[in-house]
């Protein structure tokens, strides 16, 4: 299990992924070597991990993203997971309760590519019994925005202040994309190692990293095993009047439990995932929505007892990282 120091480290790195241990130690009033050893331990034990990828923009909205619900034949779920978890377009795989066995997030350059991929790659997988595909219309909140709420407001501001500033959003170029590849599975990789990997001067690598930290088209992620951290994840499908869609999403965003929220095509036009310590927290969320938006209806809800893949990271039954399949924009 994780403790308060672990969560503080995760929270801080989610805000400023490459903050120095010395500066973070000053903010948290913890010895920097202790912080460094703790991060090394949880990553070595595969309980926490990091990634960085070119997401076109920070919400991946220039890609076609679909939510694919799969019903498996009895006893075949693990085989389906094994065959799909190493597919790069299958960004995430959630094992769920209820009417479906798996919920996949699939991203490709356009909807034609997604449609072909679902039909020709996912559909023929042995054990897949039924599929239902909904396309993401708009991302209201990305999973990388979720925080464990382990820092005070003052600490969070101090951590954010360590990020470089930029007057304009930098544009992608081959050198920056090469750097992203060098830190794709470890955003804390030292500058000296990055220098060896890309064959550029230390100062050029340092400038490139500062550029990536402020680029809207770069997605930085610090993830950890929610199961080992005492969280449970749930999914909600909602049917919301179009005129209220933005307001319902804004209300959901005010809940710290909200991890991901997107509008969809289909009867359920809004999907949300929430991370809770106790299932009773869902009562508060649904109750507040029902009180404020009586025309909005939760059409389905399910528990996510296991996450088999999250944003390219393959996760085992013990909620530990087993591999990384880099996400590419096409």
N, C-alpha and C positions, 0 to 999 in steps of 0.2 A: 504494500500500500504506500501511497505518497503521504508526505506531511506538509505542514505549512510552508516550509522553506522550498520544497519542490514546486508547489503551486505558485509561489512568488517568483521563482525563476522562470517558470513557463509563461506566466503573465507578462513579465518584463520582456522576455525574448519575443513574445508575440507582438509587442509594441515596437521594440528596437532590436531586431534579430542579431546584430553584430555589436551590441554594446559591450564595452570592455568589462571584464570581471572587476577591475579596479574601480571603475565608475559605478557599477551596479552595487559593489560592496559599500561604497559611500552612501548610496541612496537607501539601501536596506539595513545599513549598519551591521553588516556581516563580513567576516574576513573573506577577501577575494579568493584565496586558495580553497576555502571551504565551498564556495559557490562553484568554482571550477571542478573540484572533485565530485560534487554532487551531480552536476550535469553530465560529467564523464561516466559516472556510475549508472544513471538511469538510461543513458543512450547505449552503454555497453550491455546492459541487461535487456535492451530492446523494449523498454517500457515507455520511451519517449523518442521522438525522431523529428527531423526537420526536412524541409524541401523548398526549392525555389524553381519557378518555371515561368516561361513566357506565356502569358495568358491573353495576349492581344490587348485586353484592357483588364482592369482589376476585377470586373464582374464576368469576364468571359462572354460578353454579350455579342461579340463579333463572330462567335462560333454558334453552331446549332447544337443545343443540348437537349436531351430527352430523358425522361424518367420512364424506365421500362420495368413493369411489374411482371414477375414470372411466377407461375405455379408449376412446381416440379412434380414428377411422378414420385410416389412414395418410396423413400429410401434413396433417392437419387440426388438430393440437394448438394451433398458434399462433392459429388462428381461434377456437377454443373459448376460449382464454385471453382474447383480445381482447373477446369478447362477455360473458364472466363477470366480468372483473376490475373492472368499474365497477358491479357489483351490490353494494349495501350488505350484504345478508345473507351474501354469500360473503366471509367475513372474511379467509381466507388461501387461497392456491393454491400448492401445491408440485408441481414437475415431478419425476417419479421414474423410477428404473429398475425393471425387473422386470415383474410381471404387469399393472400399471396404468400409465397415462401421467401422470395427475394425481391428487393428493389434495387435496380441498377441505375447509375447515372452514366449516360453515354454522350460523349462530345466529339464532334467532327466538324470540318469546315462549313458544311451546309446540310440542309435537311434531306436533300437527295442522297447524300452520302450516309446519313444516319439511317434513312429508310432502307437503303440497300444493305447496310451493315446488320441491322436488326433482322432483316429477312434472310440474308445469306450466311451470316456468321452465328448469330445468337439462336435463331429459330431451329437450325439443324442440330444443335448440341444435344447429344443423347441425354434424356431425362427431362428436357423442357417439354411441359405438357400444354401450357397456354401462356400467351404473352398479351400485354396491353401497353401501348406506348402513348405517352403524352409529351408534348413539346413545351419546353420552357419559353414563356413569353418575355418575362422580365424578372431579374434578380432583385429582390428587395433587401436581402441580407445574405452575404456569403459566409460559409463556414469558417473562413479564416478570420472573420470579424469577432467570433465568439471569444469571450474571456472568462477565466475562472473566478474573477472578482477577488483576487488574492492581494491586491495592492490598495493602499489608500489613494484618494484622489491626488494628494500631493506627490506621492511616490510615482503614480502613473504619469503625472505632468513632468516630473523630473526625468523619467526614463524617455518620454517622448522628445524632450528637449535635446537629447543626445543625437537625434537624427539629423543628417545634413539638410540644408535648405536648398531650394532651387526656384529660380524665377519663372522658368518655363518647364513643361513636361519634356524630358529628353526623348529623342526618337531612337527606335531600335537600329542597331548596326551590327555587322558581323562580329566585331570585337566584343561588344556587350553580350551578344548571344552566346559567344564562346565562354565568357565568364559565367553566365547562367548555367551552362553545361558543367562547368567545373565545380559549382556549389550545389548542383541539383539535388543531391542526397545528403548534404551537410552544409548548412548555411553558416556554420561557425568555423569552417575550414580556414586555417591560418593563411595570412597573405603570402608567406614564404612558400607554402605548398602550392597556392594558386599561381604564384610566379613560375614555379617549375612546370606546372601543367600547361600554362598558356604561352610560356616563353616570352614574357614581356617584363619590363622593368618593374621594380617594386612600387615606384611612384605611380606608374601607369595603371597597375592593378588596383592600387588604393583609390585612385580617382574613379576608376571604373566601378568599384564597389559603391562608392558614394553616389554615383549616378544611378545605379540600380536601386538603391534604397529609396529613392524619391520618384522612380518611374511608375506611372499608373498601370503600365502594361506588364509589370512584374508582380507575381504573386508569391509572397513569403509566407511560409507556414511553420508553426511549431505545434506539433500534435503529440498527444500522449494517450495512453490507454484509459478511457473513461471508466471502464469496468474496474480496473485496478485503483482508480481514483474515487470510487464510490458513487459515480453518476450512472443514471440510466437514461437511455435515449428513447424518445417516442416520436412517431410521425403522425401528423394530422392532415387530413384532406378536408377542404372546406369548399362549399358552394356559396359564393358571395355575389350579391348584385354588383354588376359592373360599376355602378356609380359609387359604391362603397369600397371598392377593392383597395384603393390607395390608403383609405382611412383605417381599414382593418389591418393592413400590413403595418401601418405606422403604429397602431396600438400594440401589435405583436412585438414590434421592435423595442418597445419600452420594457418588455419583460427580459431580465438578464438571462433567463433560461433559453431564450430563442437562439438557435444555432444557425439555421438556414431557412430562408423563406423565398418562394418564387411563385409567380402566377403561371398557370398552365393552360393548355388547350384541354378540352374535355369537360365532362359534367362537373367534376371537382376542379375549380379554376384557381385554387390556391393550395399550395402544399407548404407545410412548416415542420421542421424538426426541432424538438426542445430537449434540453438536458436537465434532468431533475435529480435531486437527492432522494425524494420521496414521491411516490405516484400521486399523493394527495395534492401536490403542487399543480397537477394538471387540472384539478377541480377549480382552482382559483383562476387559472388562465381561461378555461372554457366558460366559467361563470361570468367573468368580466366581459368576455366577448358577447355572450348571450344577452347580458344586461344592456350593453351599449349598441349592439347591432342585432336586433331580434330577427331581421330578415336573413342574416348569415346563418348557415347551417353546417355543422360538422358532419360530413357524410361518412367518415370512417376514421378510426384511430388505431394505431397498433404499437406494440412494444418492439424495440429492436434489441433482442437479447445478445446479439453478436454482430460485430462489424468485421467482414472478411477482407475488405479493401477500402481504404480511404485516401482519395486523391493520389492514387498511384502506389500507395504503400500497402503491401499484402500482409495480413495479420492472421495469426494462428488462433486455435481454439483457446489458448491461454491468454489471448489479447496481447501477444508480443509480436513485434515486427519480424517478418521472415524474408522480406525482399522489397525491392522498389522497381516499379515499371514506369519509367519517365513518361510524363504526359507531354504530348506535342500537339501543336495547333493545326497539324495537318501535314 
